[in-house]
Amino acid sequence: MWLFIPLFTALIVLPATLNVVTEGDVVVSLPFGLGLTRQGLMAAAIITIRVATSISLVLLVTLTTPW
């Protein structure tokens, strides 16, 4: 159930991977002069991993804390 949140985050940061938003080394060329940059993909991956880690830690603390 919590996996939805990192997937939604990845969808939201997807435009940051394009060469229009983040300049850098183009890894994958797309139509209309667009491309995915290495720097954009790294930034998107870091943000998504941070969100997944945060959600995991919140769930861990919530589920293991006695009420």
C-alpha positions as CSV (number, residue, x, y, z in Angstrom):
1,M,0.0,0.0,0.0
2,W,2.8,2.5,0.8
3,L,4.5,1.8,-2.5
4,F,2.0,4.2,-4.2
5,I,3.7,7.2,-2.6
6,P,7.2,6.7,-4.1
7,L,5.6,5.8,-7.5
8,F,3.6,9.0,-7.4
9,T,6.8,10.9,-6.4
10,A,8.6,9.4,-9.4
11,L,5.8,10.5,-11.6
12,I,5.9,14.0,-10.3
13,V,9.7,14.4,-10.7
14,L,9.6,12.9,-14.2
15,P,9.8,16.3,-16.0
16,A,13.0,17.1,-14.1
17,T,14.7,14.3,-16.1
18,L,14.3,16.1,-19.4
19,N,17.0,18.2,-21.0
20,V,14.6,21.2,-21.1
21,V,14.5,21.4,-17.3
22,T,17.9,19.9,-16.3
23,E,20.9,20.5,-18.5
24,G,23.4,17.7,-18.8
25,D,24.6,14.7,-20.7
26,V,21.7,13.3,-22.7
27,V,21.4,9.5,-22.1
28,V,18.2,8.8,-24.1
29,S,17.1,10.9,-27.0
30,L,13.4,11.4,-27.4
31,P,11.3,13.0,-30.2
32,F,10.9,16.7,-30.6
33,G,14.4,17.5,-29.4
34,L,13.9,16.2,-25.9
35,G,16.1,13.8,-24.0
36,L,16.7,12.3,-20.6
37,T,19.8,13.6,-18.9
38,R,22.1,11.7,-16.6
39,Q,21.9,14.5,-14.0
40,G,18.1,14.6,-14.1
41,L,17.8,10.9,-13.8
42,M,20.1,10.9,-10.8
43,A,18.2,13.7,-9.1
44,A,14.9,12.0,-9.7
45,A,16.2,8.7,-8.3
46,I,17.6,10.3,-5.2
47,I,14.3,12.1,-4.5
48,T,12.3,8.9,-5.0
49,I,14.7,6.9,-2.8
50,R,14.5,9.5,-0.1
51,V,10.7,9.4,-0.1
52,A,10.6,5.6,0.0
53,T,13.0,5.6,2.9
54,S,11.0,8.2,4.8
55,I,7.8,6.4,4.3
56,S,9.4,3.1,5.4
57,L,10.8,4.6,8.6
58,V,7.5,6.3,9.5
59,L,5.7,3.0,9.0
60,L,8.3,1.1,11.0
61,V,8.0,3.5,13.9
62,T,4.2,3.6,13.8
63,L,3.8,-0.2,13.6
64,T,6.3,-1.0,16.3
65,T,5.4,1.6,18.8
66,P,3.0,0.2,21.5
67,W,-0.2,2.3,21.8
